[in-house]
Amino acid sequence: MRYSRLFIPTLKEAPAEAEAISHKLMVRAGYVRQLAAGLYIYLPLGQRVMAKINQIIREEMNAIGGQEVTMPVLNPAEVWQQTGRWDAIGDEMFRLKDRGGRDMCMAMTHEETMTWLAAHDLRSYRELPQIWYQVQTKLRDEARPKSGVLRTREFTMKDSYSFDRDDEGLDKSYQLHLEAYKKIYSRCGIKFYVVQSDTGMMGGSMAHEYMAPSPAGEDEVALCDACGYAANVELALSVPKTPNFPDGKYEEVATPEKRTIDEVTRFLKLTPDLFIKSILVMSDEGPVLALVRGDQTLHEKKLAKLIGPHRPAQKDEVKAALGVPAGFIGPMAHKIRKIADPSLRDGVYVAGANKEGYHVKGVKAGREFEAEFADIHAAVAGDACVQCGKPLRIERVIEVGNIFKLGTKYSAPLKANYLDENGAERPIVMGSYGIGPARIAAAAVEQGNDENGIIWPLAIAPYQVMVLPVNVNDGASMDAAEELYAALEEKGFEVLIDDRDERAGIKFKDADLIGIPWRVIIGEKNLKEGVVELKDRKTGVVAKVKVANAVEEIARKLVMEA
C-alpha cells in the first residue's frame, strides 16, 4: 500500500483527556477517532490491526472445533427475562421499545440468545458436544467510558459457547478454550497471566481471566512468582504477616474524639495491625458486622459472596442497630451476624469499646466475641501465598478475556434440554468464553511503546514492513524503493511504501509513531555504496544490507520473528 493513498491522520498532540498510553498513541498515530464518549471509529490502520487479531482468534477457535455464527445485537426482552438477567442487570444495559411497544435490549453478551438457539435445535445426545462462536458487536452503557478503546460503550467481542451432556464434557470444552486462549494471546504477541476470577453476573461454578499487565489496567491480580499462584484480587487468598502482639490484658482506655484507625493508632502509639476494624453493612437480611484487621481493607465482593448485595450503614443506622456511635464499634456483645477475617482468629487486639470516647485493649476472638470466619480482606503485596508461603506481589492488569463454567444456569430456565441414551430429558451443560479484540490491541500498545510511538508485535501490526525512500525526487532511490516494494509484496509480505514528498524527519517521526515492525530506509548516499538500511522498530538496531540481498534478508528476519 502507498502511504500517499492511505488515510493516516497523525497528530502531534494527544487528546487532553487521554490518560492511558494506548489511548494517546492510537489517536495520535491515526488508528482511531472518538465520535462520542465510549464510541470509537476504527480508521484504516486500526481496522487492519483488528482484522488480524480476529483472524488469529478465528483460526484458534476453528482448531478446537468451533463453528462461527452471528447473533442479532437487538434482542427481545423475553429471553433475558427467562434467565432473570433482565432485572438483575441494571443501567448498563441499553433498553428500548419497538414500534409495537415490546421491550427490547441491545445485547451486552449473548448467553441467552445462544441458549435459545440450542433449546430450539439441539435434541439428542448425539448432537453434543457443540462449540459455537461469533465475533460480534456488543453494547454496554458504561457510566464512565475511559482509556480509549479499553472501556467503551460499543465494542466487538469474540464470544463462544460450549454445549455438553454433562460436567465431564464441560471440563473438556473448558480445557480446550483454556489452551486455545493461551495460543491466541501468545500469537498476538502480548504478555498475559491466567488467573482465577469471580463468576460475577455470568454465574456458574468456575471462571478464569486472562490479564495483560499494564499500568492502564483497571484490575489487579495477586501473583506468586515462587509457585505460580495467580488470582484476581477479588478472589485472591493471602496470609497477612502476624503482628507482634502485646500482653492479653483486657482494659478500657479513653480515646476522646478519636474515631478512625489512623487517629486511634497515633493516640495509643500502636500499629494498625493490632486493631480490629468493625464495619457495619446493611444487607437484604439485615445488618452485618464485618471485622478485619486495622491494616486491611474489607473486600466488598468477597463479603457479597457471603451476604449478597449490601451497602455501608449510615451513622443513624449504626446507632440504631448497635447503640453506639460510628468510630467506637467493637465486636463484643452485639446480637447480629458477625463475619471476621481469619487473620483475627489468633492474638489480642484493640477494638472499639461500644462506648463513645473509649476503646478496649486485649480483645480476643472466642473470648470477647464469637464470629464466623471467612477471608474478606483484600490481598496486598507482601502477604504470604496460601499455597507456598512466599510473598505475593500485586500487579495492575487489563482484562483481555475470560472463561466461565456456566453449568445449567441458562439452559435450565430456557429449557435447553436433550434426550440421553435412555430417552431421559436432561439440561445441556454450558460454558461461556469471551475475548476483547480491542483490548488485545490496546494491551499490545501498552506493552509495546517508547517515547516515539507504538511498537507493534509483528503478528498484529497493520503492515510488516515500511519501505522509506528518504528523497522521492531522487530517481535512483525511488526505483530501488519501488523494486523492493514489489519484490516483498510478491513474496506475500504486507508492505507500506512511504511515497510522500515530505522531509525525511517527518517521515521518520511518522514511521516511529505508527509502529510498523521493520523499516527499510533508502538514501542516496547508501544507495551509491550499494546498500540500504534495515531498522528493527523494537530494538532500534540499524543494519546495512546490500541492495541485492535486501529482500532475502528482510524475508529471513520476518520469518524468524513470526
Salt bridges, closest charged atoms under 4 A:
GLU59 OE1 - ARG187 NH2 2.65
GLU60 OE2 - ARG187 NH1 2.94
GLU68 OE2 - ARG58 NH2 2.88
GLU92 OE1 - ARG140 NH1 3.47
ASP98 OD2 - ARG102 NE 2.94
ASP103 OD1 - LYS97 NZ 2.62
GLU111 OE1 - ARG85 NH2 3.10
GLU112 OE1 - ARG85 NH2 2.70
ASP141 OD1 - ARG153 NH2 2.85
GLU142 OE2 - ARG140 NE 3.85
GLU142 OE1 - ARG151 NH1 2.82
ASP159 OD2 - HIS110 ND1 3.95
ASP159 OD2 - LYS138 NZ 2.69
ASP171 OD1 - LYS405 NZ 2.59
GLU179 OE2 - LYS182 NZ 3.46
ASP198 OD1 - LYS305 NZ 3.00
GLU218 OE2 - LYS146 NZ 3.68
GLU218 OE1 - ARG151 NH2 2.46
GLU220 OE2 - ARG396 NH2 3.22
ASP225 OD2 - ARG393 NE 2.82
GLU234 OE2 - LYS301 NZ 2.82
GLU252 OE2 - LYS355 NZ 3.14
ASP262 OD2 - ARG266 NH2 3.00
ASP295 OD1 - ARG293 NE 2.97
GLU300 OE1 - HIS310 NE2 2.79
GLU317 OE2 - ARG311 NH2 2.64
ASP341 OD1 - HIS377 ND1 2.73
GLU356 OE2 - ARG259 NH2 3.60
GLU368 OE1 - ARG367 NE 2.90
GLU372 OE2 - ARG337 NE 2.84
ASP375 OD1 - LYS302 NZ 2.70
ASP375 OD1 - HIS377 ND1 3.69
ASP383 OD2 - HIS377 NE2 3.92
GLU395 OE1 - ARG393 NH1 2.62
ASP420 OD2 - ARG426 NE 2.64
GLU421 OE2 - ARG165 NH2 2.19
ASP450 OD2 - ARG537 NH1 2.85
GLU482 OE2 - ARG2 NH1 2.87
GLU494 OE2 - ARG48 NH2 3.66
GLU494 OE1 - LYS52 NZ 2.32
ASP498 OD1 - ARG500 NE 2.90
ASP499 OD2 - ARG2 NH1 3.92
ASP510 OD2 - ARG500 NH1 3.00
ASP512 OD1 - ARG519 NH2 2.54
ASP512 OD1 - ARG537 NE 3.70
GLU552 OE2 - LYS491 NZ 3.28
GLU553 OE2 - ARG556 NH2 2.72
GLU553 OE2 - LYS557 NZ 3.72
